Amino acid sequence: MNDNNLFSIGEVAKAVGITRKTILNYETKGLVQPDKKDGASGNRYYTIDTFTKVRTIRILQNLGLTLDEIREYYNGTTDLQPMIQRLEKMRDELNLTIEKLKERICENSGVVEEITIEEQTVYCRIHNSVTIEEKTVFLRNTALEAMRKYGTDTTRRMYFTEQYADNPEKVSYCVAVPPESQGEYIVNVPELKAVSLFHHGAYEDIPIAIKKLISYAEENNIKLTGTFRYLYLEGPPQHKDKSKFITQIIAIVE
């Protein structure tokens, strides 16, 4: 068909990076229809509008939506709020992964930043702990308790600990749980201001990173609460070599 305003099914498939069979499946599902069909050969042709729709369908499909959900979206017969929440969760999970990968290449290692920590819901247990071995055991046990009772919030770092300048042996062990969680040991942590850096190396060297945060705060007239949070991006589950551990060290601001 000699019409420069139309795309063949092969052209659409190639441009979007899918197969002809995929487009035919979209037709079967009632998502698109050919704008023109060659009666003799049965070849299908599409306008730029239909091409754009095919491209959008593929993007939504790649984001995890089913073809039935996409059809309901186009027909206006679905509640969009759950879909938005699902995509927002996916975005947050992706951001966490990107942050971790950037830290793998030491992009921001040792650089102090002023940050805002979003509010979140955690399962929190407090124990007096001195050695790294004790802290490791308490953290793992708390994580097991939290996940068995409430599940986990995958849009947040899995767990963190908090220690206090006025009582170094007191440690809060916190595990991210779904925001709707309610019950014993559930704490809703408000939004907080903080200064932070990413520490690459053994946990035994964390005090050096803390001193750096304190010095930064003093130089910039930032008043700290004395609460220090440790977010574990990568550690023993991923590495035996301590030099490859990645911990975000956070000093909470008043």
Residue pairs with C-beta under 8 A, 6 or more apart in sequence:
1 8
1 36
1 38
1 43
1 45
3 36
3 45
5 47
5 48
6 35
6 36
6 45
6 46
6 47
7 15
7 45
7 46
7 47
7 48
7 51
8 43
8 44
8 45
8 46
9 20
9 23
9 24
9 34
9 43
9 44
9 45
9 46
10 20
12 23
12 46
12 50
12 51
12 54
13 19
13 20
13 22
13 23
15 51
15 55
16 51
16 54
16 55
16 58
17 58
18 54
18 58
22 58
23 32
23 44
23 54
25 67
26 32
26 54
26 57
26 67
27 33
27 34
29 67
29 68
29 71
30 71
31 53
31 57
31 67
31 70
31 71
31 74
32 46
32 50
32 53
32 54
32 57
33 50
34 44
34 45
34 46
34 50
35 45
35 46
35 47
35 50
36 44
36 45
36 46
37 43
37 44
37 45
38 44
38 45
46 54
57 67
57 70
60 70
60 73
61 67
61 70
63 87
63 90
64 86
64 90
65 73
65 83
69 78
69 83
72 78
73 80
73 83
89 154
89 155
92 155
92 156
93 154
93 155
96 155
96 156
96 157
99 233
100 233
100 234
100 246
102 108
103 109
103 198
103 200
103 233
103 234
103 246
104 234
104 246
106 200
108 197
108 198
109 197
109 198
109 199
109 200
110 197
110 198
110 199
110 200
110 209
110 212
111 197
111 198
112 195
112 196
112 197
112 212
112 213
112 216
113 195
113 196
113 197
114 193
114 194
114 195
114 196
114 222
114 253
115 193
115 194
115 195
115 196
115 250
116 191
116 192
116 193
116 194
117 189
117 191
117 192
117 193
117 194
117 250
118 191
119 188
119 189
119 190
119 191
120 153
120 156
120 176
120 179
120 188
120 189
121 153
121 176
121 177
121 178
121 179
121 180
121 181
121 186
121 187
121 188
121 189
122 174
122 175
122 176
122 177
122 186
122 187
122 189
123 142
123 145
123 146
123 149
123 150
123 174
123 175
123 177
123 181
123 185
123 186
123 187
124 142
124 172
124 173
124 174
124 175
124 185
124 186
124 187
125 138
125 142
125 145
125 172
125 173
125 185
126 170
126 171
126 172
126 173
127 134
127 138
127 171
127 173
128 169
128 170
128 171
129 135
129 138
129 169
129 171
130 169
132 203
132 204
135 161
135 171
136 236
138 171
138 173
139 159
139 161
139 173
142 159
142 173
142 174
142 175
143 158
143 159
143 175
145 175
145 185
146 152
146 175
146 177
147 175
149 183
150 177
150 178
150 181
150 183
150 186
151 177
151 178
152 158
152 175
152 176
152 177
152 178
153 176
153 177
153 178
153 179
156 176
157 176
157 231
157 232
157 233
157 248
158 175
158 176
158 232
159 173
159 174
159 175
159 176
159 232
160 174
160 229
160 230
160 231
160 232
161 171
161 172
161 173
161 174
161 229
161 230
162 171
162 172
162 174
162 227
162 228
162 229
162 230
163 170
163 171
163 172
163 227
163 228
163 230
164 170
164 226
164 227
164 228
165 226
165 227
165 228
166 226
174 187
174 189
177 186
192 252
192 253
193 252
193 253
194 229
194 250
194 251
194 252
194 253
195 213
195 216
195 217
195 222
195 224
195 250
195 251
195 253
196 213
196 248
196 249
196 250
196 251
197 209
197 212
197 213
197 248
197 249
198 233
198 246
198 247
198 248
198 249
199 205
199 206
199 209
199 245
199 246
199 247
199 248
199 249
200 243
200 244
200 245
200 246
201 242
201 243
201 245
202 242
202 243
202 245
203 235
203 242
203 245
203 247
204 242
206 230
206 247
206 249
209 247
209 249
210 228
210 249
210 251
213 224
213 228
213 249
213 251
214 224
214 251
216 222
217 223
217 224
217 251
217 253
222 253
223 253
223 254
224 251
224 252
224 253
224 254
225 252
225 253
225 254
227 251
227 252
228 249
228 250
228 251
228 252
229 249
229 250
229 251
229 252
230 247
230 248
230 249
230 250
231 247
231 248
231 250
232 247
233 246
233 247
233 248
234 244
234 245
234 246
235 245
235 246
235 247
236 245
238 244
239 245
